[in-house]
């Protein structure tokens, strides 16, 4: 983990309320893995006070890419940053995805979950690993990829304007029912309702699945204790303990196995 002053290379609109940013960040790029994040200092002043956690969406040589959605004043201010601006980043933070050699990865993203899924997608491509990618949004203006089932990329839209009509869970059900591969592991990131539905789905089917939890992380390294994630109670512990019931998204996650989460 380092604090790095990074030069902004580009910052442009990618889809509806979604932007892509590329930064020269040699120290962070040297060690970051898919699923990890950085904490961005929005302002040197008091407003906004807290850093903003952003999952890393790509890595290329000494540069990293971020994909972010505009959800408030902080991310709105980020859209106005010009190339050449120096951005203060803290990272890489957290623990990322773990992909076993003997599994077929199925990547499931929705909404702001596009970023960590995109990084994993690119990393698997760079290593020649076969996998499937599903992305779900409300409509075509929220997508930036091309619907290409022949190359294992399925887009879903709730209004049917592009790709498959339905939710990303509808797309996942169809992909799995048509799949002839062996052992499958799912990797998911998206809004809470999607993660909840995905967790219930994989537990019912007995499928291994890793979920990237998205929450506010004020410090990013476990000091503030503000990003607690509730775990299933382990009754084998005879004495009650906070750490038996909760973990922190910033240091223990943000990626957790679905069966661990309450």
C-alpha positions, 0 to 999 in steps of 0.5 A: 500500500502506497500513497501515490501522486498520479497524473491523470491521462484521460477522463471521458464518458463511457456510458450513461453516468459512467466514466472511464479514467486512466492514470499514470500510477507506476507504484500501484500498477506494479502490485495491484490485482483484479478485485483490489481498489484504491481510495481517491482523495477528491479534494484537499479541503474539507468538502468532500472530506472522505476519500472515495473507494474505486475498484481498479478496472484495468492495468496496462504497464505503469497505468491503471484504469478506473470506471466510476458511476456518478452517484454524488458530489464527489464523483460528479467533481471527478468528471470535471478533472482534466488530463494532466491533473495530479490525483492522490491515490491510496492503494492497492487496497483489499484482497482480490479474486482467487481463480483456481486453475481447474475451474471455468470462471463465469463473471457476473457484473451489474451497475457499478460492479463493472469495474472489478469484473472488467479487470478480471476479464482482461486478466483472464484474456491475457492468460488465455483462460476461457471464461464467460462474461455477463453484464446486466443494466437497465438499458443500452445506454448503460452498456459499453461492451458489445453483446457477443454470445459467440465469444462468451459475452452476454449483455442483458437489459431490463428494458430489452433495448440491447442483448437479452431482455431481462436481468443479469440473473436471467442471463446467468440461468440461460448460460448455465443451462446451456453450459457443457463445461466442467467445474464452474466458479462464479465471480460477481459484483454489483448492487446489493439486490443483485448480489443477494439474488446471486448468493441465493442462486449459487447456494441453492445450486451448490456452486462456488462463488466469490462476491465483491462487496461494495460499501463506503470505506472511509480509511480503506485499511481497517482503522475506522471499522466502518465497512463491516460485513456480517458473516454466518455465525459459526457456532463452533466458537464457544465464546462470542467475538466480534471477529467471529461475526463480522469482517471488514470489506477493506482488509478482509475483502472486498471479495468474499466467498458467498457461503461466508456471508450472512 
